């Protein structure tokens, strides 16, 4: 009974201590929430969910454990006193901290005020420094502008001095005809004058510019006059075609003399020698055209061919000497490359005018290509002869008529060809002579023109080829008794039977074979000759 009472009393006392400890813990948790705990603790009293009953049951799980209750109570009381001491210390410390905090706040406010004052001072000084920098920069900019203007002024004055002195020297050298010095000086003066284009509103500058232009015009006129004086004009317009050699001989001498005396005065890329030759060709073509129009009735075939031959030779000489680079203005164009042709009479004939060439039948089977003209000066002078080629055409018309008459007379005088059983019918020699003559005419005409004169010559040859067929071929066929109208080539080609078949002698058969072979040769050759006609 006494033990139970003692236990109950002890338990009550212990409960009272634990309740006090619980209250202290609650106070401590209020003052210092768990989120503000700095150091971690394993003490059950520091837990946020502390329970006094569970804590007592933990300390005294059984009745036997109550034997050391006094010791546990003493430890708890000691802990309570320590906690009281700590709380008092903390409370006292908090009182001093409040005073120190207010003092620190006042000091901080004073420091902030002082800092604001310093910042304001720094700002004022910065504004003053910025203003000072602006003033210094403005002065530097003014100095830069002044320097730039001063440099421009000095440069302009130097150019003005050079321009004024150059203009004076240019005028003096022009009067003294010092062209070598003027060539270098003039380019320099023009280059310097370009710097004053924006100052042309100034009267003095405009006056200098006008003096330069006047000096250039005077220099050009003076140089032209000197060249006209250096190149004598006597003999430049020869009276007639028989003196055309003198024209070309004169320009040859003048070009040689020019290259020796004046060739180095002009840049090589100007091609002055070629330009002079081209200008001479233009003048010559114009003058010859005027003369031939005036004296058209005096033009003879031999004289015309002589002039054409000398002119084409001169054009060939120009092609060997010059490149034709100055002909880009379109006055004279390079001849176009003709289309491939099977005409055997457009081949190059190297210096044979009267050679008689017997054309074999096998030669007609080999097509010949015309020579491709590569002379850029072709026609630059000889073009003026084209309007007068009718004289040459009329002459060939007359010559072909006389040639046909001679063929007829020769056939009658010599008689039919002698029979040759081995060879059969041979082509009549007169046919080869006719085409050889036509070949020579075609070659001569093709050197001058491939237009209307060539067509006119072809038309004439067609006419006389028909006459040759009627007078030489059909006209010399043997006569038959069965045909009152005479034998024709068409009737020979028809098949006949019985009594209609005509009987001929061996000589007549050879003659018929020769005429048929000649007609076949004429047909084949004519087809080859006519192939390029659509392109003329």
C-alpha positions as CSV (number, residue, x, y, z in Angstrom):
1,X,0.0,0.0,0.0
2,X,2.8,2.3,0.9
3,X,4.6,1.4,-2.3
4,X,1.5,2.0,-4.3
5,X,1.1,5.4,-2.8
6,X,4.7,6.2,-3.1
7,X,4.5,5.1,-6.8
8,X,1.4,7.2,-7.4
9,X,2.9,10.2,-5.7
10,X,6.1,9.8,-7.5
11,X,4.2,9.3,-10.7
12,X,2.3,12.5,-10.1
13,X,5.4,14.4,-9.3
14,X,7.1,13.1,-12.4
15,X,4.0,13.9,-14.4
16,X,4.2,17.4,-13.1
17,X,7.8,17.7,-14.1
18,X,7.1,16.3,-17.5
19,X,4.2,18.8,-18.0
20,X,6.5,21.6,-17.1
21,X,9.0,20.3,-19.5
22,X,6.3,20.0,-22.1
23,X,5.4,23.6,-21.6
24,X,9.0,24.7,-21.9
25,X,9.3,22.7,-25.1
26,X,6.1,24.3,-26.4
27,X,7.5,27.7,-25.6
28,X,10.7,26.9,-27.3
29,X,8.9,25.6,-30.4
30,X,6.8,28.8,-30.5
31,X,9.9,31.0,-30.2
32,X,11.9,28.8,-32.5
33,X,9.7,27.0,-35.1
34,X,11.1,23.7,-36.5
35,X,11.9,25.4,-39.8
36,X,14.4,27.7,-37.9
37,X,16.3,24.9,-36.2
38,X,19.9,25.2,-37.3
39,X,21.4,22.1,-35.6
40,X,19.8,18.7,-35.9
41,X,18.9,16.9,-32.6
42,X,18.1,13.3,-31.6
43,X,16.6,14.3,-28.3
44,X,12.9,13.2,-28.1
45,X,12.1,16.4,-26.3
46,X,13.1,18.4,-29.4
47,X,10.6,16.7,-31.6
48,X,7.7,18.7,-32.9
49,X,5.2,15.9,-32.1
50,X,6.5,15.3,-28.5
51,X,4.1,13.3,-26.2
52,X,4.7,13.2,-22.5
53,X,2.9,9.9,-21.9
54,X,4.8,8.1,-24.6
55,X,8.0,9.6,-23.3
56,X,7.2,8.3,-19.7
57,X,6.3,4.9,-20.9
58,X,9.5,4.9,-22.8
59,X,11.5,5.7,-19.6
60,X,9.5,3.3,-17.4
61,X,8.2,0.5,-19.5
62,X,7.7,-1.8,-16.4
63,X,7.2,-1.5,-12.6
64,X,10.8,-2.7,-12.1
65,X,12.1,0.3,-13.9
66,X,10.6,2.6,-11.2
67,X,13.5,1.7,-8.9
68,X,15.6,4.5,-10.5
69,X,12.8,7.0,-10.8
70,X,14.5,9.5,-8.5
71,X,17.6,9.5,-10.7
72,X,15.5,10.1,-13.8
73,X,13.6,12.9,-12.0
74,X,16.8,14.6,-10.9
75,X,18.1,14.5,-14.5
76,X,14.9,16.0,-15.8
77,X,14.9,18.7,-13.1
78,X,18.6,19.4,-14.0
79,X,17.6,19.7,-17.6
80,X,14.7,22.0,-16.8
81,X,17.1,24.3,-14.9
82,X,19.5,24.3,-17.8
83,X,16.7,25.1,-20.1
84,X,15.5,27.9,-17.8
85,X,19.0,29.3,-17.8
86,X,19.2,29.1,-21.6
87,X,15.9,30.8,-22.0
88,X,16.9,33.6,-19.7
89,X,20.1,34.0,-21.5
90,X,18.4,34.1,-24.8
91,X,15.7,36.5,-23.6
92,X,18.4,38.8,-22.2
93,X,20.4,38.5,-25.4
94,X,17.3,39.4,-27.5
95,X,16.9,42.5,-25.5
96,X,20.5,43.6,-26.2
97,X,20.1,42.6,-29.9
98,X,17.1,44.9,-30.3
99,X,19.1,47.8,-29.1
100,X,22.1,46.9,-31.2
101,X,19.8,46.4,-34.2
102,X,18.3,49.8,-33.9
103,X,21.7,51.3,-33.6
104,X,23.0,49.3,-36.6
105,X,19.9,50.4,-38.6
106,X,20.6,54.1,-37.7
107,X,24.2,53.7,-38.7
108,X,23.1,51.9,-42.0
109,X,20.7,54.8,-42.7
110,X,23.5,57.3,-42.2
111,X,25.8,55.3,-44.4
112,X,23.2,55.1,-47.1
113,X,22.7,58.9,-46.9
114,X,26.4,59.3,-47.2
115,X,26.5,56.9,-50.1
116,X,23.7,58.8,-51.9
117,X,25.7,62.0,-51.4
118,X,28.8,60.4,-52.9
119,X,26.8,59.0,-55.8
120,X,25.4,62.4,-56.5
121,X,28.8,63.9,-56.4
122,X,30.1,61.3,-58.8
123,X,27.2,61.9,-61.1
124,X,27.8,65.6,-61.1
125,X,31.5,65.0,-61.8
126,X,30.6,62.6,-64.6
127,X,28.3,65.1,-66.2
128,X,31.0,67.7,-66.0
129,X,33.5,65.2,-67.4
130,X,31.1,64.4,-70.2
131,X,30.6,68.0,-71.1
132,X,34.3,68.5,-71.0
133,X,34.8,65.5,-73.3
134,X,32.1,66.9,-75.7
135,X,33.9,70.2,-75.8
136,X,37.2,68.5,-76.4
137,X,35.7,66.2,-79.2
138,X,34.1,69.3,-80.8
139,X,37.4,71.0,-80.9
140,X,39.1,67.8,-82.3
141,X,36.4,67.6,-85.0
142,X,36.9,71.2,-85.9
143,X,40.6,70.6,-86.2
144,X,40.0,67.5,-88.4
145,X,37.7,69.5,-90.6
146,X,40.2,72.3,-90.7
147,X,43.0,69.9,-91.6
148,X,40.9,68.2,-94.3
149,X,39.9,71.5,-95.8
150,X,43.4,72.7,-95.6
151,X,44.7,69.6,-97.3
152,X,42.0,69.9,-100.0
153,X,42.9,73.6,-100.5
154,X,46.6,72.9,-100.8
155,X,45.9,70.0,-103.3
156,X,43.5,72.1,-105.3
157,X,46.0,75.0,-105.4
158,X,48.7,72.6,-106.6
159,X,46.4,71.2,-109.3
160,X,45.5,74.8,-110.3
161,X,49.1,75.7,-110.5
162,X,49.8,72.6,-112.6
163,X,46.8,73.3,-114.8
164,X,47.6,77.0,-115.4
165,X,51.3,76.1,-116.2
166,X,50.3,73.2,-118.3
167,X,47.8,75.2,-120.4
168,X,50.5,77.9,-121.0
169,X,53.0,75.2,-122.0
170,X,50.5,73.4,-124.2
171,X,49.7,76.6,-126.1
172,X,53.4,77.4,-126.5
173,X,54.3,73.8,-127.7
174,X,51.3,73.8,-130.1
175,X,52.6,77.0,-131.7
176,X,56.1,75.5,-132.0
177,X,54.7,72.2,-133.3
178,X,56.4,70.1,-130.7
179,X,54.1,67.2,-131.1
180,X,56.3,64.7,-129.1
181,X,56.2,66.9,-126.0
182,X,52.6,67.8,-126.5
183,X,51.5,64.1,-126.6
184,X,52.6,63.6,-123.0
185,X,51.6,67.1,-121.7
186,X,48.1,67.0,-123.2
187,X,47.1,63.8,-121.4
188,X,48.4,65.2,-118.1
189,X,46.5,68.5,-118.5
190,X,43.3,66.6,-119.3
191,X,43.7,64.5,-116.2
192,X,44.3,67.5,-114.0
193,X,41.3,69.3,-115.5
194,X,39.0,66.4,-114.4
195,X,39.6,67.4,-110.8
196,X,38.0,70.8,-111.5
197,X,34.7,69.5,-113.0
198,X,32.8,70.5,-109.8
199,X,34.4,74.0,-109.9
200,X,33.3,74.9,-113.5
201,X,31.0,77.6,-112.0
202,X,34.1,79.6,-111.2
203,X,34.9,81.9,-114.1
204,X,38.7,81.4,-113.9
205,X,38.4,77.6,-114.0
206,X,35.9,77.7,-116.8
207,X,38.3,80.0,-118.8
208,X,41.1,77.5,-118.3
209,X,38.9,74.6,-119.5
210,X,37.9,76.6,-122.6
211,X,41.6,77.3,-123.3
212,X,42.3,73.5,-123.1
213,X,39.5,72.8,-125.6
214,X,40.7,75.5,-127.9
215,X,44.2,74.1,-127.7
216,X,42.9,70.6,-128.5
217,X,41.0,71.9,-131.6
218,X,43.9,73.9,-132.8
219,X,46.2,71.0,-132.3
220,X,43.9,68.7,-134.3
221,X,43.6,71.1,-137.2
222,X,47.3,71.8,-137.2
223,X,48.2,68.1,-137.2
224,X,45.8,67.4,-140.1
225,X,47.2,70.3,-142.0
226,X,50.7,69.1,-141.4
227,X,49.7,65.6,-142.6
228,X,48.0,67.0,-145.7
229,X,51.2,69.0,-146.4
230,X,53.4,65.9,-145.8
231,X,51.3,63.7,-148.1
232,X,51.3,65.4,-151.5
233,X,47.9,65.4,-153.1
234,X,49.2,65.4,-156.7
235,X,48.4,62.2,-158.5
236,X,45.9,60.9,-155.9
237,X,43.0,61.1,-158.5
238,X,44.4,59.5,-161.7
239,X,42.3,60.3,-164.7
240,X,41.4,56.9,-166.2
241,X,41.6,53.1,-165.7
242,X,44.7,52.7,-167.8
243,X,46.6,54.6,-165.1
244,X,45.2,52.6,-162.2
245,X,48.7,51.2,-161.5
246,X,49.9,54.6,-160.5
247,X,47.2,54.8,-157.8
248,X,48.4,51.7,-156.1
249,X,52.1,52.5,-156.6
250,X,51.5,55.9,-155.0
251,X,49.8,54.6,-151.9
252,X,52.6,52.0,-151.5
253,X,55.2,54.7,-151.5
254,X,53.2,56.8,-149.1
255,X,52.7,54.0,-146.7
256,X,56.4,53.2,-146.6
257,X,57.3,56.8,-146.2
258,X,54.7,57.2,-143.4
259,X,56.0,54.2,-141.4
260,X,59.5,55.5,-141.6
261,X,58.7,59.1,-140.6
262,X,55.5,59.0,-138.5
263,X,55.0,55.4,-137.5
264,X,56.4,55.9,-134.0
265,X,54.2,58.9,-133.3
266,X,51.1,56.9,-132.8
267,X,50.4,53.8,-130.6
268,X,50.7,50.6,-132.4
269,X,47.2,49.4,-131.4
270,X,45.8,52.4,-133.4
271,X,46.8,50.6,-136.7
272,X,47.3,54.0,-138.4
273,X,48.9,52.5,-141.4
274,X,46.0,50.2,-142.0
275,X,43.6,53.1,-141.4
276,X,45.3,55.2,-144.1
277,X,45.2,52.3,-146.5
278,X,41.5,51.7,-145.9
279,X,40.7,55.4,-146.3
280,X,42.6,55.4,-149.5
281,X,40.5,52.4,-150.7
282,X,37.3,54.2,-149.9
283,X,38.4,57.3,-151.7
284,X,39.6,55.3,-154.7
285,X,36.4,53.3,-154.9
286,X,34.4,56.5,-154.9
287,X,36.5,58.3,-157.4
288,X,36.6,55.3,-159.8
289,X,32.9,55.0,-159.6
290,X,32.4,58.7,-160.5
291,X,34.9,58.4,-163.4
292,X,33.4,55.3,-164.8
293,X,29.9,56.7,-164.6
294,X,31.1,59.8,-166.5
295,X,33.0,57.8,-169.2
296,X,30.9,54.6,-169.3
297,X,31.0,54.5,-173.1
298,X,34.8,54.4,-173.1
299,X,35.0,51.3,-171.0
300,X,36.5,48.4,-173.0
301,X,36.7,44.8,-171.9
302,X,40.4,44.6,-171.9
303,X,40.7,47.8,-170.0
304,X,38.1,46.7,-167.5
305,X,39.7,43.3,-166.9
306,X,43.1,45.0,-166.6
307,X,41.8,47.4,-163.9
308,X,40.0,44.6,-162.1
309,X,43.1,42.4,-162.1
310,X,45.3,45.2,-160.7
311,X,42.7,46.0,-158.1
312,X,42.3,42.5,-156.9
313,X,46.0,42.1,-156.7
314,X,46.2,45.2,-154.6
315,X,43.5,43.9,-152.3
316,X,45.4,40.7,-151.9
317,X,48.5,42.7,-151.0
318,X,46.5,44.5,-148.3
319,X,45.3,41.2,-146.9
320,X,48.9,40.0,-146.6
321,X,50.1,43.2,-145.0
322,X,47.2,44.0,-142.6
323,X,44.7,42.1,-140.4
324,X,41.6,44.0,-141.3
325,X,40.9,45.0,-137.7
326,X,39.8,48.5,-138.8
327,X,37.0,47.2,-141.0
328,X,34.7,46.6,-138.0
329,X,32.6,49.6,-138.9
330,X,30.7,47.5,-141.4
331,X,31.6,49.5,-144.5
332,X,33.2,46.4,-146.1
333,X,32.3,43.0,-144.7
334,X,34.3,39.8,-145.0
335,X,33.0,37.6,-147.7
336,X,30.7,34.8,-146.5
337,X,31.9,31.2,-146.9
338,X,29.9,29.8,-149.8
339,X,28.1,26.5,-149.5
340,X,29.8,23.3,-150.8
341,X,29.3,23.1,-154.6
342,X,29.9,20.5,-157.2
343,X,30.6,23.1,-159.9
344,X,33.9,22.1,-161.4
345,X,34.5,25.6,-162.9
346,X,34.8,27.5,-159.6
347,X,38.1,25.9,-158.7
348,X,41.1,28.1,-158.5
349,X,42.8,28.7,-161.8
350,X,46.4,29.5,-161.2
351,X,47.6,31.8,-164.0
352,X,46.3,30.0,-167.1
353,X,44.2,32.2,-169.4
354,X,44.7,30.7,-172.8
355,X,45.8,27.1,-171.9
356,X,43.5,24.6,-173.7
357,X,42.6,21.8,-171.3
358,X,40.8,18.8,-172.6
359,X,38.3,17.7,-170.0
360,X,37.9,14.0,-169.8
361,X,34.6,12.4,-169.0
362,X,35.9,10.9,-165.8
363,X,36.8,14.4,-164.4
364,X,33.1,15.3,-164.2
365,X,32.5,12.6,-161.7
366,X,34.8,14.3,-159.2
367,X,33.0,17.2,-157.5
368,X,35.2,20.2,-156.9
369,X,34.9,22.6,-153.9
370,X,35.2,26.3,-154.5
371,X,38.0,28.2,-152.9
372,X,37.0,29.8,-149.6
373,X,37.8,33.5,-149.8
374,X,39.7,34.6,-146.7
375,X,40.6,38.2,-147.8
376,X,38.9,40.8,-145.5
377,X,39.7,43.5,-148.1
378,X,38.0,41.7,-150.9
379,X,35.7,44.1,-152.7
380,X,36.9,47.2,-150.8
381,X,37.9,48.8,-154.1
382,X,36.8,46.3,-156.8
383,X,33.2,46.6,-155.8
384,X,33.0,49.7,-157.9
385,X,33.4,47.6,-161.1
386,X,30.2,45.5,-160.5
387,X,27.8,48.1,-162.2
388,X,30.0,47.9,-165.3
389,X,30.4,44.2,-165.6
390,X,27.7,44.3,-168.3
391,X,30.5,45.2,-170.6
392,X,32.3,42.0,-169.8
393,X,29.0,40.0,-170.1
394,X,28.2,41.5,-173.5
395,X,31.7,40.7,-174.6
396,X,31.4,37.1,-173.5
397,X,28.0,37.0,-175.4
398,X,29.8,38.0,-178.5
399,X,32.7,35.7,-178.0
400,X,30.5,32.7,-177.3
401,X,28.6,33.4,-180.5
402,X,31.8,33.6,-182.5
403,X,33.0,30.4,-180.8
404,X,29.9,28.5,-181.9
405,X,30.2,29.8,-185.4
406,X,33.8,28.6,-185.5
407,X,32.8,25.2,-184.1
408,X,30.2,24.9,-186.9
409,X,32.8,26.0,-189.6
410,X,35.4,23.6,-188.2
411,X,33.0,20.7,-188.2
412,X,32.0,21.3,-191.8
413,X,35.6,21.7,-192.8
414,X,37.0,18.7,-191.0
415,X,34.0,16.5,-191.5
416,X,32.8,13.8,-189.1
417,X,35.3,12.0,-186.8
418,X,37.0,9.0,-188.3
419,X,35.5,5.6,-187.2
420,X,37.2,3.8,-184.4
421,X,35.7,0.5,-183.5
422,X,37.7,0.1,-180.3
423,X,36.9,3.5,-178.8
424,X,33.3,3.8,-180.0
425,X,31.9,7.3,-180.0
426,X,34.3,9.9,-178.5
427,X,33.2,13.3,-177.2
428,X,33.6,16.0,-179.7
429,X,36.6,18.3,-179.0
430,X,34.5,21.4,-179.6
431,X,32.4,20.5,-176.5
432,X,35.4,20.4,-174.3
433,X,36.6,23.7,-175.7
434,X,33.2,25.3,-175.0
435,X,33.2,24.2,-171.3
436,X,36.8,25.2,-170.9
437,X,36.0,28.7,-172.1
438,X,33.0,28.8,-169.9
439,X,35.1,27.8,-167.0
440,X,37.5,30.6,-167.6
441,X,34.6,33.1,-167.8
442,X,33.1,31.7,-164.5
443,X,36.4,32.0,-162.7
444,X,36.9,35.6,-163.8
445,X,33.4,36.6,-162.9
446,X,33.4,34.8,-159.5
447,X,36.4,36.9,-158.5
448,X,34.3,40.0,-159.0
449,X,30.8,39.1,-158.0
450,X,28.5,36.2,-157.2
451,X,25.3,38.0,-157.8
452,X,23.6,39.3,-161.0
453,X,26.7,39.2,-163.2
454,X,27.2,35.5,-162.5
455,X,23.5,34.8,-163.2
456,X,23.7,36.8,-166.5
457,X,26.8,34.9,-167.6
458,X,25.1,31.6,-166.8
459,X,22.0,32.6,-168.8
460,X,24.2,33.5,-171.8
461,X,25.9,30.1,-171.6
462,X,22.6,28.4,-171.5
463,X,21.6,30.2,-174.7
464,X,24.7,29.1,-176.5
465,X,24.6,25.6,-175.1
466,X,21.2,25.3,-176.8
467,X,22.7,26.6,-180.0
468,X,25.6,24.1,-179.7
469,X,23.0,21.3,-179.3
470,X,21.1,22.4,-182.4
471,X,23.9,23.5,-184.7
472,X,26.6,21.0,-183.8
473,X,24.8,17.9,-182.4
474,X,21.3,17.7,-183.9
475,X,22.3,19.6,-187.0
476,X,25.0,17.0,-188.0
477,X,23.0,13.8,-187.5
478,X,22.9,11.6,-190.6
479,X,19.9,12.0,-192.9
480,X,17.5,9.1,-193.5
481,X,15.2,8.4,-196.4
482,X,12.4,7.2,-194.1
483,X,12.2,10.5,-192.2
484,X,11.6,13.6,-194.2
485,X,12.3,15.9,-191.3
486,X,15.8,14.4,-190.7
487,X,17.1,12.3,-187.8
488,X,16.9,13.6,-184.2
489,X,18.4,12.4,-181.0
490,X,14.9,11.7,-179.7
491,X,14.2,9.5,-182.6
492,X,17.4,7.6,-182.1
493,X,16.5,6.7,-178.6
494,X,13.2,5.2,-179.6
495,X,13.0,1.4,-180.4
496,X,11.9,0.6,-183.9
497,X,11.1,-2.7,-185.6
498,X,11.1,-4.1,-189.1
499,X,11.4,-1.7,-192.0
500,X,11.4,1.3,-189.6
501,X,14.9,0.5,-188.5
502,X,17.3,2.8,-190.3
503,X,20.5,1.5,-191.7
504,X,23.7,3.5,-191.3
505,X,27.2,3.1,-192.4
506,X,30.1,2.7,-190.1
507,X,31.1,6.3,-190.3
508,X,27.5,7.4,-189.6
509,X,27.3,5.1,-186.6
510,X,30.6,6.5,-185.2
511,X,29.2,10.0,-185.8
512,X,25.9,9.2,-184.0
513,X,27.8,7.6,-181.1
514,X,30.1,10.7,-180.8
515,X,27.0,13.0,-180.8
516,X,25.3,10.9,-178.2
517,X,28.4,10.8,-176.0
518,X,28.8,14.5,-176.4
519,X,25.2,15.1,-175.5
520,X,25.5,12.9,-172.4
521,X,28.7,14.7,-171.4
522,X,27.0,18.1,-171.8
523,X,24.1,16.9,-169.7
524,X,26.2,15.6,-166.9
525,X,28.5,18.7,-166.9
526,X,25.6,21.1,-167.1
527,X,23.9,19.5,-164.1
528,X,27.1,20.0,-162.1
529,X,27.4,23.6,-163.2
530,X,23.8,24.4,-162.4
531,X,23.9,23.0,-158.8
532,X,25.2,26.3,-157.2
533,X,22.9,28.6,-159.1
534,X,20.1,28.6,-156.5
535,X,22.6,30.0,-154.0
536,X,23.8,32.9,-156.2
